[in-house]
């Protein structure tokens, strides 16, 4: 499985950066239009459904995400 920090590093490859953190949630911002904002839980292991939802919100397909890992 993937941790919150690992997911942030993967998303940085496609233009996201850490905007700020509130508690155990990291807020990422996209520097490319449409400037999406993602909330990533800073947990040791992100649940499957949560991970899929974050990938979908980021605008990536599962295949594109797998290539980034």
C-alpha positions as CSV (number, residue, x, y, z in Angstrom):
1,X,0.0,0.0,0.0
2,X,0.9,3.6,-0.3
3,X,1.4,6.1,2.6
4,X,0.3,9.7,2.5
5,X,3.8,11.0,2.1
6,X,4.5,8.6,-0.8
7,X,1.4,9.7,-2.6
8,X,2.4,13.4,-2.2
9,X,5.8,12.6,-3.9
10,X,4.0,10.8,-6.7
11,X,1.6,13.6,-7.3
12,X,4.5,16.1,-7.3
13,X,5.6,14.5,-10.5
14,X,2.5,15.7,-12.3
15,X,2.5,19.3,-11.0
16,X,1.0,19.2,-7.5
17,X,2.8,20.8,-4.6
18,X,2.1,20.9,-0.8
19,X,0.1,24.0,-0.1
20,X,-0.4,23.5,3.7
21,X,-1.2,20.8,6.3
22,X,-4.0,20.8,8.8
23,X,-3.7,18.1,11.4
24,X,-3.2,14.8,9.6
25,X,-4.4,16.1,6.2
26,X,-2.0,17.4,3.6
27,X,-3.5,19.9,1.1
28,X,-2.0,19.7,-2.4
29,X,-2.5,22.3,-5.1
30,X,-1.9,22.0,-8.8
31,X,0.3,24.6,-10.4
32,X,-1.3,23.9,-13.8
33,X,-4.8,24.9,-14.9
34,X,-7.5,24.0,-13.6
35,X,-5.5,24.4,-10.3
36,X,-7.1,21.4,-8.6
37,X,-6.8,21.1,-4.8
38,X,-6.5,17.6,-3.3
39,X,-6.7,16.5,0.4
40,X,-4.4,13.6,1.2
41,X,-4.6,11.9,4.6
42,X,-1.1,11.7,6.2
43,X,-1.5,8.1,7.2
44,X,0.9,5.1,7.0
45,X,-1.5,3.3,4.7
46,X,-4.2,5.0,2.6
47,X,-7.4,2.9,2.1
48,X,-8.0,1.6,-1.4
49,X,-11.2,3.6,-1.9
50,X,-9.6,6.8,-0.7
51,X,-6.6,6.3,-2.9
52,X,-8.8,5.7,-6.0
53,X,-10.9,8.8,-5.2
54,X,-7.7,10.9,-4.9
55,X,-6.4,9.6,-8.2
56,X,-9.7,10.3,-9.9
57,X,-9.8,13.8,-8.4
58,X,-6.2,14.5,-9.6
59,X,-7.3,13.9,-13.2
60,X,-5.2,10.8,-13.7
61,X,-6.3,7.4,-14.9
62,X,-5.2,4.3,-12.9
63,X,-2.8,3.4,-15.8
64,X,-1.2,6.8,-15.7
65,X,-0.9,6.6,-11.9
66,X,0.7,3.1,-12.1
67,X,3.3,4.4,-14.5
68,X,4.3,7.1,-12.0
69,X,4.9,4.7,-9.2
